[in-house]
Amino acid sequence: MEQRRIVHIDMDAFYASVEQRDAPSLRGRPLAVGRGEARGVVAAASYEARRFGVRSAMPSVTAKRLCPELVFVPGRFDVYRAVSAQIHDIFSRYTPLIQPLSLDEAYLDLTDHLGAYGSATLVADRIRADIHAETGLTASAGVSYNRFLAKLASDYRKPDGLFVITPAMGPDFVAALPVDAFHGIGPATARKMRALGIETGADLRTHDIETLTRHFGKAAAFYYGISRGIDHRPVVVNRERKSLGTEQTYLQDLTSETDAHMALTQIAAKLWGSLQRRDLQARTVTLKVKYADFRQITRARTLPAPVPSEEVLLQTGQTLMAPLFPFVPGVRLLGLTLSGFHAPATTQCDQMELLFRDAPDPS
């Protein structure tokens, strides 16, 4: 089987870098895209801010405490989308096999599209040069023989770097990494692995598929493979949206049923509009509640047929919320999400916009 040539391109601190590009006075300064008030959150942070420990999804008050000189700017998502479109146009010059993951990163399969360059590494470097020349921004690239390793490689020399993991390097590279660094292994799974004595890729490799299946179910085959540098997932050009959601964080905690129902009505209206614009149908409704003490719960219901109207969406959300009253302590965030779609969705990823605009609470 021919070795694939996969490139993962990841823009460097994308939102923050766009803001610094467009406002020279912000260059070199610790910058956060987001809302700086008490209930705000950091949607993105510049590298200058990251040196102080500021990270995306961090409460603004925490970020300001870590970095008193931090400058907050509001997000401009129309601008970010426009720049993202420029970047994806550059990708398309080199290969039609592009899998966007978000506005600022994508996988490219160059196996049969090396052209006159003859090397995926040279193509990746050419793409980075084009991005810088045409947008004024920097990107990091990872080149390898599968998606898992390409994504690991793109992080290896950030920012403005390029790193290659060859087939000969792959297994040893993975063996030395802590499992926390594996894309696809989240914090909860990493804790479970450490409880089993699995700290690194080498440790993970000592467990056979049967043992991993007992502890991790269907994900066992993926973990078994990546511990050996193996990942057969293709670059998928047309991905379907898995979910669509709207959330809102409130400056004052919700405590009464009346206020909660009014808030949920607004959320349902916004979510229904998003669903209609995308011409989708969904069967599963999920309610998200975050309390003032930051405890978070979700409740879901799958309907026998797609949600037929905004009214049914709201009624379902209210039914899920009813057993939670009274709200003690108050509620700082409410959200509704739709999933179980019956029609293909766009590949545009709006996750960070949702975080910033609707839920100021994971380059």
QUIPE-V550932 format. One line per field, one symbol per residue. ss: DSSP state (H for helix, E for strand, L for the rest). phi: phi as a letter, one per 30 degrees, with the letter a starting at -180 (. if undefined). A space follows every 10 residues. Layout:
# QUIPE-V550932
ss = ???
phi = ???
This chain:
# QUIPE-V550932
ss = LLLLLEEEEE ELLHHHHHHH HHLHHHLLLL EEEELLLLLL EEEEELHHHH LLLLLLLLEH HHHHHHLLLL EEELLLHHHH HHHHHHHHHH HHLLLLLEEE EELLEEEEEL LLLLLLLLLH HHHHHHHHHH HHHHHLLLEE EEEELLHHHH HHHHHHLLLL LEEELLHHHH HHHHHHLEHH HLLLLLHHHH HHHHHLLLLE HHHHHLLLHH HHHHHHHHHH HHHHHHLLLL LLLLLLLLLL LLEEEEEEEE EEEELLHHHH HHHHHHHHHH HHHHHHHLLL LEEEEEEEEE ELLLLEEEEE EELLLLLLLH HHHHHHHHHH HHLLLLLLLL EEEEEEEEEE ELLLLLLLLL HHHHHHHHLL LLL
phi = .dddccbccb ddheeddddd ddbedcdicd bbdlcddecd bddabddddd dcjdbdided ddddddbedd ccbddbdddd dddededddd eddcadcbcd cadcaacbcc ecbdhddibd dddddddddd eddcbiccbc bcbacadedd deddddbddh bbbccdedde edddeddddd dddjcdeddd dddddciccb ddddddcddd ddddcbidde dddedddcic acdddcdccc dcabbbbbcc dcedbcdddd dddddddddd dddddddchc bbcccbccbc dddidbbbbb bcddbeedad ddeddddddd dedddddbdd ccbbabbcbi dcbdcdddcc ddddeddcbd c..
